[in-house]
Structure formats: structure tokens, C-alpha cells
């Protein structure tokens, strides 16, 4: 994928609150997170799919969760750019891959 237009929300809190941040009173053990408006950015990434290393079927009726998961040797190279900032990941190295998992799950009301 090359030059995909996205919004950079700065952090998870601003992504979930549309840039409003979080006051410290929401999670008292954490500091407040200031609101930051999203900015336009572009991302590019290359995913190299590798063979299946392991497969797992998980069925947990008590927590209403089930899924089929494939552990693979996939790697990704990532690049992002916005005004005044850019980031590029290091070259993918399959020897440093801790885990790459693909899966299909059902949970909650979709469990049945």
C-alpha cells in the first residue's frame, strides 16, 4: 500500500475521543491527556506474508469467545509522513519477528 491518506490522532485517547483528550478524573491513576486535533498524514506499508507456523482453535463458552488463529512468519515495513514529521521502520527481519497472527473470531452477541 502506498501513500494512503489518513488522520494522525496523536494517541489512542485522542483517537477515541475525536481529539478531546481525557481529563485526569476519568482514570485517576493516569495523568490527564490533553486534546490534540487530528492532522492529515500519509502512510505506506509493505506486508510480506510467510507460511503458517502454527494453527490454534480457541473455544471459550464462559467468556463467549471462539476463534481460529494462524501464527505466521509475516513481516511489515511501515512509513508515515505528515507536515514536520516522518517515520520509517527498520527493514523487516524475520529473525526478530516475535509473533504475526491472523484470525477470525466471534465474541459477545456474535458468539452464537
WOJOKA-V481299 format. One record per residue. N is the residue number from 0. RES is the residue in one small letter. D_FIRST is the distance of its C-alpha to the first C-alpha in Angstrom with 2 decimals. Layout:
# WOJOKA-V481299
n = [N;N]
res = [RES;RES]
d_first = [D_FIRST;D_FIRST]
This chain:
# WOJOKA-V481299
n = [0;1;2;3;4;5;6;7;8;9;10;11;12;13;14;15;16;17;18;19;20;21;22;23;24;25;26;27;28;29;30;31;32;33;34;35;36;37;38;39;40;41;42;43;44;45;46;47;48;49;50;51;52;53;54;55;56;57;58;59;60;61;62;63;64;65;66;67;68;69;70;71;72;73;74;75;76;77;78;79;80;81;82;83;84;85;86;87;88;89;90;91;92;93;94;95;96;97;98;99;100;101;102;103;104;105;106;107;108;109;110;111]
res = [x;x;x;x;x;x;x;x;x;x;x;x;x;x;x;x;x;x;x;x;x;x;x;x;x;x;x;x;x;x;x;x;x;x;x;x;x;x;x;x;x;x;x;x;x;x;x;x;x;x;x;x;x;x;x;x;x;x;x;x;x;x;x;x;x;x;x;x;x;x;x;x;x;x;x;x;x;x;x;x;x;x;x;x;x;x;x;x;x;x;x;x;x;x;x;x;x;x;x;x;x;x;x;x;x;x;x;x;x;x;x;x]
d_first = [0.00;3.81;6.95;6.96;10.78;12.48;16.03;17.15;20.22;21.53;22.59;22.98;26.36;25.20;22.21;24.79;27.41;25.48;26.40;30.00;29.99;32.59;36.30;37.83;40.07;37.32;36.93;40.09;39.10;36.08;36.23;35.27;31.72;31.82;29.90;26.98;25.45;21.65;20.06;17.08;14.18;10.64;8.15;5.43;5.42;6.39;8.70;11.70;13.96;17.63;20.87;22.57;24.94;26.80;27.07;28.84;30.37;31.52;34.11;35.64;37.83;39.38;36.13;34.89;31.83;30.69;27.60;26.33;24.10;22.63;22.46;20.08;19.33;15.55;14.08;11.12;10.50;9.80;10.28;11.71;14.02;16.75;20.17;22.15;19.74;16.76;15.79;14.30;14.88;17.08;16.14;15.76;19.28;20.06;23.61;22.74;20.84;23.13;21.60;18.51;19.58;18.47;21.07;22.66;25.36;28.07;29.95;32.35;33.40;30.89;32.62;35.22]
